[in-house]
């Protein structure tokens, strides 16, 4: 019985060793936005809006487009919550600031079809978050008093928290 138990233990150990030695070929190595950084970005975005005496909603999505953080000031219209989320998703999905997409859709006939995609919101205020050249998430801001102000609050937070030291 002891010999059999030793063989089973040896077999299980060899399986575990083989699993640990598995090749990483075909496995992507990607940076991810952490919840801690997502919260800091949301706080910094709201601070940037407040510094201009503006109220807003900020949404932070991770690299998969899932909502990580949402902050909303008092007295911001309820439609802005969804707008902020869609702006963040759009910026992440396209790896482009939503103001740039809005301009392209207006001025480039090959990009006008972007307006037909229900998931995208082509209105300034969405900005991708890049770390070491990789898009790891995005911010969407709405309700601060115009798309350029929305985008400025988001970009301010990104510049403050993601620049190399």
N, C-alpha and C positions, 0 to 999 in steps of 0.2 A: 504494500500500500504506500509506504514512504517513497519507494522508487517511482511509482506511478505519479504521486503528487509532485515529485521533483521534475519529472518529465513535463507535466502540465505547466508548472511554473516556468521552466525553461522555454517551452513553446510560446507561452504568453509573452514572456520577456523578449523573445526574438521578433514577435509580431509588433510589439511596441517600438522596438529599435528600428524595424523596417519602416514603420509609419513616421518616425521622427526623421528618417533619412530621405523621405519622399522629396522628389524634385519640385522646385518652385517654378519650373517652366510652365508657362501658360497662366501664371498667377500675377495679376497686376499689383504693382507697388504704388499706392496712392496716398497722398496726404489727405487728412480729413479735418474738417472744422470741429473742434471740441465744443461741448456745451459751455464750458467755462469761457472760451473766446467768444462764442455766440452771445452770451450774456453781456460780456464787456462791450462788444460791438453795438448791441442794442442800447446799452446805457450811454455809450459815447454818442450814438446817433441822437438820442433824445436830448442829451446835453447840448449838442450842436444846434438843434432846433430851439431849445429853450434860451440859448444865448442870443437868439434873434427874436425873442419874445413870441415864438411860434409853438403851437401844439401840433402833435402828429401821432401817427401810428407807425411803428417799425416792425417788420417781420424779418426773421432770419431763417433761411433754409440751409440745409446741409448739401453736400455734393450730390445727393440723390433727389433733391427737391422737396424733402420732407421738412415740414415746419419744426423748427427747434425752439425759437423764442418769439414771443409776440408781446409787445408793450403798446398800450394805448393811453394817451392822455384823456383827461376828463373833457367832455364837451366836443369831442371829435365825431363827426358824422359817422354813422354805422357802416356806410358803404366803403369808407376808407380802410376798414380792416381787411376786407376781401381784396380791395385794390392793392394794398401793401403786399399781401401774400402773392397775388398774381404778378406784380412787378418783380418781386424777388425770384419767383419761379421763372419768369421770362428772362431775366438777366442771367440766371444760372444756366438755363436750357440753351441759350444762344451764345453764352460766354461774352455778352456785349451789354453795355449800358443801354437801358431801355430808351433813353433820349436819342441815341444813335439809331436804334431800330426804327423809331417813330419817324425820324428824318428820312431814312432810307425808304421806308414805305411810301412816303409822300413824294419823294423826288426820283426814285429809281423804279421804272416800270417793271423790272424783273423781281422787285421785292414787294410789290403791292399785295401779292397773295398772302403775305404775312398777316394781314388784317383779317383774313378768313379763318384763322386758327383760334378757336374759342379759348384755348388754354393760355394764349399769349395776350399780354396787355401792353400795347405800344404807346406808352405814356411815360414820360420821364419820371425817375424816382427809383429805378431798380439798378443796382450796381453789383457786378460779380466781385467776389472776394478771391484774390489770387495770393498764393503763398508759393514762393520759388517757381513762379510761372505756371502753377497748376490752379485751376478753379476749384476751390474747396467748399464754396457756398456762395450765398448772395444775400444782399440786403434789399428790402423794398420799403419805401417810405411813402406815405400818403397823408394828405390833410394839412400840410404845413403852409399852404397858401400858394401853391403852384408847383408844377413839375420840376422847375429848375431849383427851387428852394428845397423840395423833397430830395432831389439828387445831391444837392450840395451838403445837406445834413449827413446823408449816407457816406458820401465820398470823404467828408471830414473825419468821420469815425474810422473808416478804412485806412486813410493816410496816417492817422494817429496810432493805430494799433498793429498795423501789419508791415510797417517799414522796418528794414533791417537796422539794428542798433549799431 
